[in-house]
Amino acid sequence: ALDRIAYAKGAMERREFEQKAQLISRVSAILMNLRDTLDLEVGGETAENLYALYDFMIEKLNEAHAKNSLQMLDEVTNLLTPIRDAWLQIPETAKQEAFEAQRQKREAV
């Protein structure tokens, strides 16, 4: 998502509006997926806050697209970077365990 924001900024600066639209659309899809896969029951307040933050970032992306605003893309980057950094600090084994637990929960339903 962060790479695509950077590419969208470049496309915006070069006035390549079709490419900018595709890139921003892809970032929005990534954020929607992150938002929609949150387990609000298990995650509690943290998951609810992330849900709201992802919604806010999606809204900012849409506004950045409409207004050709590099500053709004920077704002989304500044919000998303600490989330990415925190994710990178989680051990891979913990990520895999959480993924498996989520998969089992979906299969049980």
N, C-alpha and C positions, 0 to 999 in steps of 0.2 A: 504494500500500500504506500509506504513512504517513497519507494523508488518511483512509483507511478505518479505520485504528487510532484516529484521533482521533474519528471518528464512532461507532465501537464504544464508546469511553470514554463519550461522551455518552449513548448508548443504555443503557449499563450504569448510569450515574448516574440515568437516568430510569426505570430498571427495565423497559425495553423489550427483553425478553430475546429475542424472536424476531428483531428487527432486529439486536441485538448478535450473535446466532448467525450471521446471514447475512453481516454485515460481517466477522467474524472468519474465517468460511469463505472469503470472497473473498481476504482477506489471505493465508491459508494457501495458496490456489490460486496466487496470484502468487508466493509464495516457493517453492512446489514447482516452478513453471515456471522460475524463475531457477535453482534447484538442478539441475533435470533438463536444462537446456540448457548447463550448464558442459561444456567440453571438457577432461576430466581428462588426456587424453594431451598436449595442447598446453599446457594451463595449469599442469601439474605441481603443485607443492606449494601454490601460491597457489589454484588451482582446488579442490584437496582441502580446504584450510582454509575456503574459501567454502562448499563443500558441507556441511561439518560445521557451520558457523555457521548456514546456512539450516535445516538439520535441527534445530539447537538452538532457533532462533526459532520454528519450527513447533511444536515440543514446548511451548515457553513459551506460545504462543497457545492451544494446547489446554488447558493448565493454567489460563491466565487465564480462559478461557471456563468451565471447570468450577467454578472458585473465585470467579468474578466479581471478579478481582483487577485493579484499576487499576494497581497497582505492576508487575505482570508485563507489562501492555501498555506501560507506560512503559519497561520494560527492553528490550522488542523495539524500540520507537521509538529508544532510545539506541543500539542495535546497528545498526539499519538506516540511520539518518541519515548516518553517515560514508560508507557505501557509496553512498548516493544522491549525496552531495556529491562524492565522487570521480568518479562516473559523469558528473556535470554538467561536470566539468573536462576530460573527454576531448573533443577536437574532433569535430564531427559527421562530418567526412570519415573519420576513423579508425574511428568506429562503423560507418559505411556499408561501409568496406572489410572490416571484420571480419564484418559481416553477410553480405556477398557471398561471402566465403571460406567461411563456414559453410554457406551455401546450396549452393554448388558441391560442397562435401564431401558433403552429404546426397544430392545428385543423382547423385554418382559411385557411391554405394552402392546 
